[in-house]
Amino acid sequence: MTIQRICCMGAGYVGGPTMAVIADRCLDVQVTVVDLNEQRIAAWNDADLSRLPVYEPGLDAVVDRARGRNLHFSTDVDGAIADADMVFISVNTPTKARGLGAGQASDLRWVEACARQVAKSARGHTIVVEKSTLPVRTAEAIRTILEAAQAPLAEGEAPRTFAVLSNPEFLAEGTAIRDLETPDRVLIGGEDDSSIDALAGVYGQWVPGERILRTNLWSSELSKLTANAFLAQRISSINSVAALCENTGADVREVARAIGTDSRIGPKFLQSGPGFGGSCFQKDILNLVYLCRHFGLPEVADYWESVVHLNTWQQHRISRLVVQRLFGTVTGKRLAILGFAFKADTNDTREAPAIRIAHDLLEEGAQLAIHDPKVESAQISRDLRQDAEVPDAGTGMTAKTLSGQGAWWAAGSVEQAVAGADAVLILTEWTQYRTLDWKDLSARMRRPAWVFDARAVADPNQVRAAGLTLWRVGDGAQ
């Protein structure tokens, strides 16, 4: 079976970039990305490529080449499904907020809604591909819904048939385009060989055959959760060692380098910091925890849950440390937060460490000037569940400063953020924060002034030479 038309349900962080690269590399395949969110589709179709709803280095160039040729963005969901040989389901699967499994299990309402819409609108034979991160055995539910709709719609019409595949994404935000163009592996899980061959044929137009792995459905679904759990576990592990380093005189970077040269361990994901964030790590681990408890494996569940607990502890530890070092109180004090995205080269703030740290400091009555080169003020408001204040141009104070209540505002530049500040917190490893002029910034701050470098990106010698007191994650020498 040769795939000629692809429909992707969901125009978010996974669906948009993935389909853009498929269209860019497969000129003979018409790719349509659909979403019910009219504003999001309009942004994907905007002539100004800087307004794309997803920021990823290189994405604008890929979209520019393919859009209007064989890459299309539309709100006509039913029409795109009816025309498609293959439908990708790439919608959000957040952690349930209430009900059975609340706080751990995935909320699959949108996945089920997609399956039902495919069942209603598909024509002929359709391959349905799970792209969203899903719990093991979700394909069974999708297949049950689709099988109930396989009868012909009208007399003389060919019967509708379906095959279900699992094709999890392994993208890292900030490098998504590179990960799609030169993937470590493409994983396809399924039970129908012809359907697996069809999807492998799409990827095979640019991915070497030895990197296209074939498994059964359940192995594919579980592999995504397991991959993220293992990566998150490494981050929590090195952050636990960082805390020990700070109390023993060791340097976590030296420890990481020493253990990373061991070929059995390797150097990746051994950078200590304020903890992991993003849309996947915490959600997928909690999903794994829920599955383990569901299948009667409480000890396994407790092990993976401890990875999340330590990540949360690391973020609270940093905010507590800031309060302690600033003479036990930050009430009314101005603190500059540099970086709000969960990592550099993305505007994604989902589960960003900065959110929890900023919440803690606001609870303590701090006045936060937040700078991030890609995250908009409206997004910060939503994440902090608090509207921005407008500081007085003369005094730099807000209406809440003297009341003891915490407040925040968006700073247009690093210089604006640090003006009159008692401390700077670096929470995202943006490249521009690596080359800051600390002598100039120091002159703008109130003394004594601190730099809390949770990403270890600032030059320690330059910071100290500027007369600033430095705390750097995992540095016991301080």
Stockholm file with secondary structure:
# STOCKHOLM 1.0

chainA/1-478         MTIQRICCMGAGYVGGPTMAVIADRCLDVQVTVVDLNEQRIAAWNDADLSRLPVYEPGLDAVVDRARGRNLHFSTDVDGAIADADMVFISVNTPTKARGLGAGQASDLRWVEACARQVAKSARGHTIVVEKSTLPVRTAEAIRTILEAAQAPLAEGEAPRTFAVLSNPEFLAEGTAIRDLETPDRVLIGGEDDSSIDALAGVYGQWVPGERILRTNLWSSELSKLTANAFLAQRISSINSVAALCENTGADVREVARAIGTDSRIGPKFLQSGPGFGGSCFQKDILNLVYLCRHFGLPEVADYWESVVHLNTWQQHRISRLVVQRLFGTVTGKRLAILGFAFKADTNDTREAPAIRIAHDLLEEGAQLAIHDPKVESAQISRDLRQDAEVPDAGTGMTAKTLSGQGAWWAAGSVEQAVAGADAVLILTEWTQYRTLDWKDLSARMRRPAWVFDARAVADPNQVRAAGLTLWRVGDGAQ
#=GR chainA/1-478 SS CCCCEEEEECCSTTHHHHHHHHHHHCTTSEEEEECSCHHHHHHHHCSSGGGCSSCCTTHHHHHHHHBTTTEEEESCHHHHHHHCSEEEECCCCCBCSSSTTTTTSBCCHHHHHHHHHHHHHCCSEEEEEECSCCCTTHHHHHHHHHHTTCSCSSTTCCCCEEEEEECCCCCCTTSHHHHHHSCSCEEEECSCHHHHHHHHHHHTTTSCGGGEEEECHHHHHHHHHHHHHHHHHHHHHHHHHHHHHHHHTCBHHHHHHHHHTSTTTCSTTCCCSSCCCSSSHHHHHHHHHHHHHHTTCHHHHHHHHHHHHHHHHHHHHHHHHHHHHTTTCCTTCEEEEECCSSSTTCCCCTTCHHHHHHHHHHHTTCEEEEECSSCCHHHHHHHHTSCCCCCCTTTCCCTTTTTTCCEEEECSSHHHHHTTCSEEEECSCCGGGGGCCHHHHHHHSCSSCEEEETTCCSCHHHHHHTTCEEEETTBTTC
#=GC SS_cons         CCCCEEEEECCSTTHHHHHHHHHHHCTTSEEEEECSCHHHHHHHHCSSGGGCSSCCTTHHHHHHHHBTTTEEEESCHHHHHHHCSEEEECCCCCBCSSSTTTTTSBCCHHHHHHHHHHHHHCCSEEEEEECSCCCTTHHHHHHHHHHTTCSCSSTTCCCCEEEEEECCCCCCTTSHHHHHHSCSCEEEECSCHHHHHHHHHHHTTTSCGGGEEEECHHHHHHHHHHHHHHHHHHHHHHHHHHHHHHHHTCBHHHHHHHHHTSTTTCSTTCCCSSCCCSSSHHHHHHHHHHHHHHTTCHHHHHHHHHHHHHHHHHHHHHHHHHHHHTTTCCTTCEEEEECCSSSTTCCCCTTCHHHHHHHHHHHTTCEEEEECSSCCHHHHHHHHTSCCCCCCTTTCCCTTTTTTCCEEEECSSHHHHHTTCSEEEECSCCGGGGGCCHHHHHHHSCSSCEEEETTCCSCHHHHHHTTCEEEETTBTTC
//
